[in-house]
């Protein structure tokens, strides 16, 4: 045990600038009955949210020495690769629903099929949750903890200043972009440094508005063509927005999602398009209040015969195959799915939404209430979530980055994506 803990923390200490540690002030004695290592991407305001849920676990399991570490998302991926390679993973790892398959393909995770069935988790979540977010290759490996729905956060006071309202039509939406741009305000800020996730909300929603959500999913799975006219139409809009300065083309690839949220929070952009989680940082770091300083809306439809849907992903839990305490990790996950812990994390802590049906929309602030209502009636996974890891990382991400810097060449770049999708 001593050697295992030493290696785990040696890796994490190398990433101290990007990390949050929580636990006792003193090293727990070697004879401690049980120790649980928990690793997540939650830092800053999001660390406070999970902190409330951890307090629920500590109250139920006071004799467990729980060691929590939060690492910035991009650094977490590198850290987990190192820990898995060394056979020294945490006991419970927070991961993303769309990025579980690569770990499954490495045979790095425990199957949680029996755990799911024995605890009847199907009864906790809306219908389809297990199939859409928890299953890879026919088995459950991932337990949702909080859900994140795509939403445009907008500066409410800025919108009021320029006479803008949440758009009801596509023309209304374009008017928001042009009005803010004409007043020397960046309409929508995007941070895509290090990965494609920062810009994928825009790409997903353009494709599902020109081609429909079912087509979008088939495209992600490699069953449709990237040079299809409907895809070309979506990317022509994306290229147009880049060229008109509706998006921060010049530095999109040099700032990350936290930088983009901060720029939005400082009033340097009118809109920030990501997911539910944006609210915690706005309130913690900028003292914004939902419904007063910021609010949210969904993109309107582009075509009358194409009905878009709400897109979502889950932050949740996996248990590495080499976990030292897998049974204790399962007890931890069960507590995290308790209504008490879910309210502490998502309502009080303001990070994401609870997927539990028992947590009601009326318990949330104005920014999240309608999102929770949408979640309870059903959502669709992101396009990235259904892409193969090789295609996403080796083809799609680098070529989308190329398109950001060369929007005038978007047709040629789509042809490159199509040519390489089956390599």
C-alpha positions in Angstrom: 0.0 0.0 0.0 2.7 2.4 0.9 4.5 2.1 -2.5 1.2 2.4 -4.3 0.2 5.6 -2.6 3.7 7.0 -3.1 3.6 6.6 -6.9 0.0 8.0 -7.1 0.9 11.2 -5.3 4.3 11.5 -7.0 2.5 11.8 -10.4 0.0 14.2 -9.0 2.6 16.5 -7.3 4.1 17.0 -10.8 0.8 18.6 -11.7 0.4 20.8 -8.7 -0.3 24.0 -10.6 -3.4 22.3 -12.1 -4.6 20.4 -9.1 -6.8 20.6 -6.0 -6.1 18.3 -3.1 -8.5 17.6 -0.3 -8.3 15.4 2.8 -6.8 15.5 6.3 -4.0 17.9 7.1 -1.8 14.9 8.2 -0.8 11.7 6.5 -3.2 9.0 7.5 -1.5 6.2 9.5 -0.7 3.0 7.6 -3.0 1.0 9.8 -6.0 3.1 8.7 -8.9 0.7 8.1 -9.8 1.8 4.6 -8.4 4.4 2.2 -10.2 5.6 -0.9 -8.5 7.6 -3.7 -10.8 9.7 -5.8 -9.5 11.5 -8.9 -11.6 14.0 -10.9 -11.3 17.0 -13.3 -13.1 19.3 -10.9 -11.1 22.3 -9.7 -12.0 25.8 -8.6 -15.7 26.3 -8.2 -16.4 22.8 -9.4 -14.2 21.4 -6.6 -16.5 23.1 -4.1 -19.4 21.4 -5.6 -18.0 17.9 -5.3 -16.8 18.9 -1.9 -20.4 19.0 -0.7 -21.1 15.5 -2.1 -17.9 14.3 -0.4 -19.1 15.6 2.9 -22.2 13.4 2.5 -19.9 10.3 2.0 -17.7 11.3 5.0 -20.7 11.5 7.2 -21.8 8.0 6.2 -18.3 6.5 6.2 -16.4 8.4 8.9 -13.7 5.7 9.2 -12.7 5.9 5.6 -9.6 7.9 4.8 -10.8 9.6 1.5 -8.2 11.3 -0.6 -9.6 13.6 -3.2 -7.6 15.1 -6.1 -8.9 17.4 -8.8 -6.8 18.1 -11.9 -7.5 20.3 -14.9 -9.3 18.3 -17.5 -6.5 18.1 -20.2 -3.9 17.3 -17.6 -6.1 14.7 -16.1 -6.0 12.7 -19.3 -2.2 12.6 -19.2 -2.2 11.7 -15.5 -4.6 8.8 -15.9 -2.6 7.4 -18.8 0.5 7.4 -16.6 -1.3 5.9 -13.6 -2.9 3.2 -15.6 0.4 2.3 -17.3 2.0 2.0 -13.9 -0.8 -0.1 -12.4 -1.4 2.6 -9.8 -4.8 4.1 -10.6 -7.2 5.8 -8.2 -10.1 3.7 -6.8 -12.8 5.9 -8.3 -12.2 8.0 -11.3 -14.5 10.7 -12.6 -14.6 10.6 -16.4 -16.8 11.7 -19.3 -19.5 9.6 -21.0 -18.1 10.2 -24.4 -14.6 9.2 -23.6 -15.0 5.9 -21.9 -14.5 3.6 -24.9 -10.7 4.2 -25.2 -10.3 3.0 -21.6 -12.5 0.0 -22.3 -10.4 -0.8 -25.4 -7.3 -0.8 -23.1 -9.0 -3.3 -20.8 -8.5 -0.7 -18.0 -11.9 -0.7 -16.4 -14.1 -3.0 -14.4 -17.4 -3.9 -15.9 -20.2 -2.5 -13.7 -23.1 -4.5 -15.3 -23.9 -6.4 -12.1 -23.4 -3.3 -9.9 -26.0 -1.4 -12.1 -28.5 -4.3 -12.0 -28.1 -5.1 -8.3 -28.8 -1.5 -7.4 -31.6 -1.1 -10.0 -30.0 2.2 -11.3 -32.5 2.1 -14.2 -35.2 3.2 -11.8 -33.2 6.3 -10.8 -32.7 7.8 -14.2 -34.8 8.8 -17.2 -35.4 5.9 -19.7 -32.5 5.4 -22.0 -29.8 6.7 -19.7 -27.9 3.3 -19.4 -27.9 2.7 -23.2 -27.0 6.3 -24.2 -24.4 7.2 -21.5 -23.2 4.1 -19.6 -22.8 1.3 -22.0 -19.8 0.4 -24.2 -19.6 -2.7 -26.3 -22.7 -4.0 -24.7 -21.5 -3.6 -21.0 -21.9 -1.0 -18.4 -18.6 0.7 -17.4 -19.8 4.2 -16.5 -22.1 5.5 -13.8 -23.5 9.0 -14.4 -22.9 11.5 -11.6 -24.0 14.8 -13.1 -25.5 15.7 -16.5 -24.5 18.5 -18.7 -26.8 20.0 -21.3 -25.7 22.2 -24.2 -26.8 25.7 -23.5 -26.0 29.3 -24.6 -25.1 31.4 -21.6 -25.7 35.0 -22.4 -24.9 38.3 -20.7 -28.3 39.4 -19.7 -27.4 43.0 -18.9 -25.6 43.3 -22.2 -28.6 41.9 -24.1 -30.8 44.4 -22.3 -28.5 47.3 -23.2 -28.7 46.5 -26.9 -32.4 45.5 -27.0 -31.6 41.8 -27.6 -33.7 38.9 -26.5 -33.3 35.1 -26.6 -33.9 34.2 -30.3 -37.1 32.6 -31.5 -36.0 32.3 -35.2 -32.7 31.8 -37.0 -32.8 35.4 -38.2 -33.2 36.5 -34.6 -30.1 34.5 -33.8 -28.0 36.1 -36.6 -29.2 39.5 -35.5 -27.6 38.9 -32.0 -24.3 38.1 -33.6 -24.3 41.2 -36.0 -25.6 43.6 -33.3 -22.9 42.7 -30.8 -20.2 42.7 -33.6 -21.3 46.1 -34.7 -20.8 47.4 -31.2 -17.3 46.0 -31.0 -18.2 43.1 -28.7 -17.1 39.6 -29.4 -20.5 37.8 -30.0 -19.5 34.3 -28.9 -16.2 33.3 -27.2 -14.8 29.8 -27.7 -11.8 28.1 -26.0 -10.5 25.1 -27.9 -6.9 24.8 -26.8 -5.7 21.3 -26.4 -8.8 19.5 -27.8 -11.8 19.9 -30.0 -14.5 19.9 -27.3 -14.5 23.7 -27.0 -15.8 24.1 -30.6 -17.8 20.9 -30.9 -21.0 22.4 -29.5 -21.1 24.8 -32.5 -20.3 22.0 -35.0 -22.8 19.6 -33.5 -25.6 22.1 -33.4 -25.0 23.3 -36.9 -25.1 19.8 -38.3 -28.2 18.8 -36.5 -29.9 22.0 -37.8 -29.1 21.4 -41.4 -29.3 17.6 -41.4 -31.2 16.5 -38.3 -30.0 14.8 -35.0 -30.3 11.3 -36.4 -28.0 12.2 -39.3 -25.6 13.8 -36.9 -25.2 10.6 -34.9 -24.8 8.5 -38.1 -22.2 10.9 -39.3 -20.3 10.6 -36.0 -20.4 6.8 -36.4 -19.0 7.0 -39.9 -22.2 6.0 -41.6 -22.7 9.3 -43.6 -20.4 11.4 -45.7 -18.6 14.5 -44.5 -19.0 15.9 -48.0 -22.8 15.5 -48.0 -24.5 18.7 -49.0 -26.1 19.1 -45.6 -22.8 18.8 -43.9 -21.2 21.3 -46.3 -24.1 23.7 -45.6 -23.4 23.4 -41.8 -19.7 24.1 -42.2 -20.3 26.9 -44.6 -22.1 28.7 -41.8 -19.3 27.9 -39.4 -16.7 29.3 -41.8 -18.9 32.4 -42.4 -19.0 33.0 -38.6 -15.3 32.7 -38.3 -14.6 35.0 -41.2 -17.1 37.6 -40.0 -15.6 37.7 -36.5 -18.7 36.3 -34.8 -16.3 33.9 -33.1 -12.8 34.6 -31.7 -11.0 32.9 -34.6 -7.6 34.5 -33.9 -7.0 33.0 -30.5 -9.6 30.2 -30.3 -6.9 27.5 -30.3 -4.7 29.3 -27.7 -7.3 29.6 -24.9 -9.1 26.8 -23.1 -12.7 26.5 -21.9 -11.9 28.1 -18.5 -10.2 31.1 -20.2 -13.2 31.5 -22.5 -15.6 31.4 -19.5 -13.5 34.0 -17.7 -13.5 36.2 -20.8 -17.3 35.9 -20.9 -17.5 36.6 -17.1 -15.5 39.8 -17.5 -18.0 41.1 -20.1 -15.7 40.8 -23.1 -18.2 38.6 -25.0 -21.9 38.4 -25.2 -22.3 34.7 -25.3 -20.5 31.5 -24.2 -21.8 28.2 -25.6 -20.9 25.1 -23.6 -22.9 23.2 -21.1 -24.7 23.5 -17.7 -21.4 23.6 -15.8 -20.6 27.2 -16.9 -22.8 28.6 -14.1 -20.7 27.6 -11.1 -17.6 29.6 -12.3 -19.7 32.6 -13.2 -21.2 32.8 -9.7 -18.0 31.9 -7.8 -15.5 34.0 -9.7 -17.6 36.9 -11.0 -20.4 37.1 -8.4 -23.0 36.7 -11.2 -26.6 35.7 -10.3 -28.7 33.5 -12.6 -31.6 35.4 -14.0 -30.0 38.8 -13.2 -26.5 38.8 -14.7 -26.8 35.8 -17.0 -29.4 33.5 -18.5 -29.6 30.8 -21.1 -31.2 29.8 -24.3 -31.1 27.0 -26.9 -30.4 27.7 -30.6 -33.6 28.1 -32.7 -34.3 25.8 -35.6 -32.8 26.7 -39.0 -35.3 24.8 -41.1 -38.9 24.2 -40.6 -38.6 20.6 -41.5 -35.6 19.8 -39.3 -36.3 19.7 -35.6 -33.2 19.9 -33.4 -33.0 18.2 -30.0 -31.2 18.8 -26.7 -27.6 17.4 -26.6 -26.0 16.3 -23.4 -23.2 14.3 -21.8 -22.5 13.0 -18.4 -19.7 13.4 -15.9 -19.6 10.2 -14.0 -17.6 7.4 -12.4 -15.5 4.5 -13.6 -13.6 2.0 -11.5 -10.1 1.1 -12.9 -9.4 -2.6 -13.1 -6.4 -2.2 -10.8 -8.3 -0.3 -8.2 -7.1 -1.3 -4.7 -10.5 -0.9 -3.2 -13.2 -1.6 -5.9 -15.9 -2.6 -3.4 -15.4 0.6 -1.4 -15.4 2.5 -4.7 -18.9 1.1 -5.4 -20.1 2.2 -2.0 -18.7 5.6 -2.8 -20.6 5.7 -6.1 -23.8 4.7 -4.4 -23.5 7.6 -2.0 -22.8 9.9 -4.8 -26.1 8.8 -6.4 -28.0 9.6 -3.2 -30.4 12.5 -3.4 -28.5 14.2 -0.6 -25.2 14.1 -2.4 -26.8 15.1 -5.7 -28.4 18.2 -4.2 -25.1 19.1 -2.5 -23.3 18.9 -5.8 -25.7 20.2 -8.4 -28.2 22.4 -6.5 -26.1 23.9 -3.7 -22.8 23.5 -5.5 -24.3 24.7 -8.8 -22.3 22.3 -11.0 -24.3 20.5 -13.6 -27.7 18.8 -13.2 -28.7 15.7 -11.3 -29.8 12.9 -13.5 -32.0 11.5 -10.7 -35.7 11.7 -11.4 -36.2 12.4 -7.7 -34.4 15.8 -7.9 -36.9 18.2 -9.3 -36.5 21.1 -11.8 -38.1 23.5 -9.2 -35.1 23.0 -7.0 -32.8 24.7 -9.4 -32.1 28.4 -10.2 -33.6 30.0 -13.4 -30.6 29.1 -15.5 -31.0 25.4 -14.8 -34.7 24.9 -14.2 -35.7 24.5 -17.9 -32.6 22.4 -18.5 -33.6 19.9 -15.9 -37.1 19.8 -17.4 -35.5 19.0 -20.7 -33.2 16.4 -19.2 -36.1 14.5 -17.5 -37.9 14.2 -20.9 -34.9 12.8 -22.8 -31.7 14.1 -24.5 -29.3 12.9 -27.2 -25.6 12.2 -26.8 -23.0 14.5 -28.4 -21.6 13.6 -31.9 -18.1 13.3 -30.4 -19.5 10.7 -28.0 -20.2 8.2 -30.8 -17.0 8.8 -32.8 -14.3 6.2 -32.6 -11.4 7.4 -30.5 -8.9 7.0 -33.3 -11.0 9.1 -35.7 -11.8 11.7 -33.1 -8.2 12.2 -32.0 -6.2 11.5 -35.1 -8.5 12.9 -37.9 -11.4 15.0 -36.7 -9.7 17.1 -34.0 -6.6 18.2 -36.0 -8.6 18.9 -39.2 -11.2 20.9 -37.3 -8.3 22.9 -35.8 -7.0 23.4 -39.3 -10.4 24.6 -40.4 -10.5 27.2 -37.6 -7.3 28.8 -39.0 -8.3 28.3 -42.6 -12.1 28.7 -42.8 -11.9 29.6 -46.5 -10.7 26.0 -47.2 -13.5 24.2 -45.3 -14.7 22.2 -48.4 -11.2 20.8 -49.0 -10.9 20.0 -45.3 -14.2 18.2 -45.2 -12.9 16.1 -48.1 -9.8 15.3 -46.1 -12.0 14.2 -43.2 -14.1 12.0 -45.5 -11.0 10.5 -47.1 -9.4 9.6 -43.7 -12.5 8.5 -41.8 -11.9 4.7 -42.4 -8.2 4.7 -42.2 
